[in-house]
Amino acid sequence: MTYAASAHSIADLERLAAEVLPADVRDFVAGGSGGESTLRANRAALDRILIEPRVLRDVSGCTTATTLLGRPSRLPVATAPVAYQRVLHPDGELATARAAAAAGVPFTASTLSSVAIEELTAAGGDVWFQLYWLRDTARTLDLVRRAEDAGCTAIMLTVDVPWMARRLHDLRNGFTLPPHVRAAHLDTGRAAHTHRPDVSAVAAHTAQAFSAALTWDTVALLRRSTRLPVLLKGILAAADARRATEFGIDAIVVSNHGGRQLDGALPSIDALAEIAPAVGGACEVLFDSGVRTGTDVLRALALGASGVLVGRPVLWGLAAAGEAGVSRALELIGAELRDALGLSGCATVAAAASLRTTGLSPARPPAGARPLRTAP
Ligand SMILES: Cc1cc2nc3c(=O)[nH]c(=O)nc-3n(C[C@H](O)[C@H](O)[C@H](O)COP(=O)(O)O)c2cc1C
């Protein structure tokens, strides 16, 4: 049995990763912003959602296969954009892209990827390019061109990072990138590599590089600038989701950045319950922040998502065992999802949309969602 195969859950992979990662890198990955209330709330809210399983529905042909952005995917899952993956393993994003291609799911490359996009599309799977809007618009649009030329199949604009939030672990650790880990598409200059006590060098670099002036005009400009499907990542308000559909956006990602941006933001799963019915099929709705199991994927499907992004689970796999570790993470989530689908009476991913749930936050009634009512 290989090292990665000894993990039977994402929690097992996280423990393996903790054995090999330096404390500051582990903190960079695991941590959230501020007092981490949103990081905790994501998990608590997912755990509250319980499913009403159906029976006698012939699940002998149960399949996790689906489509994402109109293209086939073996799971309703894509890897989330994650910066600087070479801090976790020497192969970095290349290992993740290869494992995603082998698993038949899309890989998302971050603007802050530490491996160049051309090497990642050469891995052969569907590659989405995540865009951080830079202060220099011409350079931003050059990145879009470069992603298109490299063969990416979608552009995902992240809209919840005007700047990086205060992440206290990184501040206390003075988190700094080692010299060999560089943003392959940007000049990280000295900022990301200069250690200063009580400063996150990664946050210092992004403050220099990213624009905080994004508006819906930026979205319109991006929409005009590419023929590829466009996703907006980092939406939590139904009003913003509806607005996105007016701009010809192909998909939104309901996300609070894994609890790494606004501390105190609501859990993404509660937002999803309101947003999916509000969008009403006008664009695809994806979900992230806190997905750790196949049951979490089922929860998101039941609340109207067509798929999820996974961030930290993939990173724990990468740190523990490189490409084999990422493969194991995706294999575990896939096996758990097949279990969860079949055991809830769903032979297909689409069937999960009609499952009923309990446990949505009562403070936020799920307009149009179908909570299971319990007798008074
Ligand atoms: C270490 C790390 C780096 C990240 N880098 C990016 C990034 O470059 N761009 C982006 O849009 N999101 C980034 N994210 C957020 C993820 O794309 C995703 O929204 C989040 O991790 C989902 O939550 P999960 O980790 O609980 O699955 C990052 C997350 C982590 C943990």
The ligand as a Gaussian input file, in Angstrom:
#p B3LYP/6-31G(d) Opt

LIG

0 1
 C       -3.444000      28.326000       0.526000
 C       -4.606000      28.880000      -0.250000
 C       -4.367000      29.693000      -1.337000
 C       -5.448000      30.201000      -2.089000
 N       -5.182000      30.932000      -3.217000
 C       -6.224000      31.397000      -3.970000
 C       -5.983000      32.094000      -5.178000
 O       -4.841000      32.284000      -5.606000
 N       -7.064000      32.552000      -5.872000
 C       -8.357000      32.354000      -5.433000
 O       -9.304000      32.794000      -6.096000
 N       -8.601000      31.658000      -4.311000
 C       -7.573000      31.172000      -3.574000
 N       -7.834000      30.441000      -2.445000
 C       -9.235000      30.141000      -2.070000
 C       -9.700000      28.828000      -2.731000
 O       -9.791000      28.963000      -4.117000
 C      -11.064000      28.384000      -2.209000
 O      -12.001000      29.420000      -2.343000
 C      -11.039000      27.911000      -0.756000
 O       -9.823000      27.274000      -0.452000
 C      -12.201000      26.968000      -0.549000
 O      -12.270000      26.514000       0.753000
 P      -11.678000      25.080000       1.209000
 O      -10.189000      25.243000       1.276000
 O      -12.288000      24.919000       2.550000
 O      -12.095000      24.031000       0.204000
 C       -6.772000      29.917000      -1.696000
 C       -6.996000      29.087000      -0.597000
 C       -5.948000      28.555000       0.125000
 C       -6.243000      27.637000       1.270000

